[in-house]
Each structure stands twice: as structure tokens, then as C-alpha cells.
Amino acid sequence: MRLGLSTPVVVQVPGVASPWEAEAGPDDLRTVAAAADALGYDFLTCSEHVAVPVAEAATRGDVYWDPLSTLGFLAAHTRRIKLATAVLVLGYHHPLEIAKRYGTLDRLSGGRLVLGVGIGSLTEEFDLIGAQWSQRAARADDALRALRASLSVPEPEYDGPFYSYGGMSVRPYAQAARVPIWVGGKSIQSLRRAVRYGDGWLPFALRPAQVKEMLATVDAPKGFDVILASGPLDPMAENSAVRRRLDTLRAAGATAVSCTVTARSAAHYAEQLHRLRELADTA
């Protein structure tokens, strides 16, 4: 079971983010990313929200760094760790826009992109940017088919119910022959979408037992990833609790864990990562 990071600072959800993150900046982010890269963590994440309604900020948070800018910065300060959007909202973008912008990131990073995507859940945000809320699941399915046909080729062609194009050149394009696509969501439909079109499932707001039950209802292909969130971990203070949590997620079907680590500063966060790595390696 691989360990990645729900990158601190770039998303700050109340009750999850540590106080130091509120005043953190690029130097702190560089410290965390470099430590994770050196210690063999599998991925760093960044989520997408253009604007969050003030009424939602107390639960969702309202700090969401732009994923393309942020992952580009992290790519420049790391060498091997993967760079995962977790998640992009498919309805906010044309598939070729994603293929061009994130294909460029994949090339700049030497093939380290993981494209995490979802159908979206904030009607106010859809309305704000003029995105189509109606049929968003069907549009997302079509976008996923289009992305699979387009991410790693210079002259993509696709003909679907919502997106259709051909005779266009998109350069640069992704370096990876097959960019991994993780589909986010908390419904059985999101899992089925992931199995049908993606390479992994990135569930949220589900208990491990629920994840295990849902996984039992699908025939996932070989190599299919299940990326589960750890919840806050304090490796230096709670060794046994951290081991139990990792064991629980593994038993639920996790092939990778997106870890949230509590800390007092970026330097302390790096120390926590070292201890977490030790605990995981001896579990």
C-alpha cells in the first residue's frame, strides 16, 4: 500500500488543516514537497475550486490554491513524486483544455501527472463560471472518454454526445503513454465510472466499511487503484493509532493512502513524514 500526501497549505479545510498552514507560503510548501520526494512518498495532491460560497466556507474551507500553478511549482522542486489533481471538476473545462494544460505539466515533470477528476457538487460555482449543471454526470462520462482518447496524442480525435473534435493539433501533449485517471466521488456511480473509464477511485466522506462493501459490487481490473484518505495523523505522538488506521484502510481495499499529517510547522511536518514512513514500513 503506497503513501501519498494530501498536500498541506494548498487546501485548508477547517478542523483538518493545522494552524501553521494559514500563514505558510512557497518556502514551506517546498520544504514539505522535498521531504516527501526524498522519503519515497507516492504523490502530492492539489484540488480545484474557483470560488467557494461564503456560506460553505465553514465546512469546505475557502483556501484552494490553483492546481495547475501549484503542481507546476511542486514539479520544479521535486524529482520523482507524482503530481495529482484531487480533483479537477470535469464540467469546468473542455477536454482539450485539460489535455493541453495538464499534458504540458506532464511533459515538464517528466511524466508524473495523475489526473484526478470529479463531476462537481457546488451549484453556485457552476452558475458563477457558466458551466452546465444539468446532465453533469453524462457530460463527465463523455469528457472521460474524450480525455482517454486525447491526453497522449498530438492530433486527437473524438466524437461523442457532448464533445466532438478532429483536425486539431494539440502540442505539447502528455509524455506518459497512458496518464493515470482517478475518479473521485462518494457514490456507487462514481466507483462504476472509475472502473469503466479510469485507473482508480478516489472516494471521500465514506467509512472504510462502506468502501469495502462498494468495492465488492464491482469487478475492478487488475492494477486498479483505490486511494483512501487517512484523516489527520500524528505519527510521532500516536504510533499505535497511526498503525491501526493504516491497517484499517488496507483492509478496506486501499492500494494507496492520501495522508493528512498534523504538525506545528513545515519543519515539524517533514519530521512527521519521516516517522510516518517508518511506521508504514514496519506495519
Buried (B, 14 or more C-beta within 10 A) or exposed (E): BBBBBBBBBBBBBEEBBBEBBEEBEEEBBBBBBBBBBBBEBBBBBBBBBBEBEEEBEEEBBBBBBBBBEBBBBBBEBBEEBBBBBBBBBBBBBEBBEBBBBBBBBBBBBEBBBBBBBBBBEBEEBBEEEEBEBEEBBEBBBBBBBBBBBBBBBEEBEBEBEBBEBEEEEBEEBBBBEEBBBBBBBBEEEBBBBBBEBBBBBBBBEBEBEEBBBBBEEBEBEEEBBBBBBBEBBBBBEBBEEBBEBBEBBBEBBBBBBBBBBBBEBBBBBBBBBBBBBEBBEEE
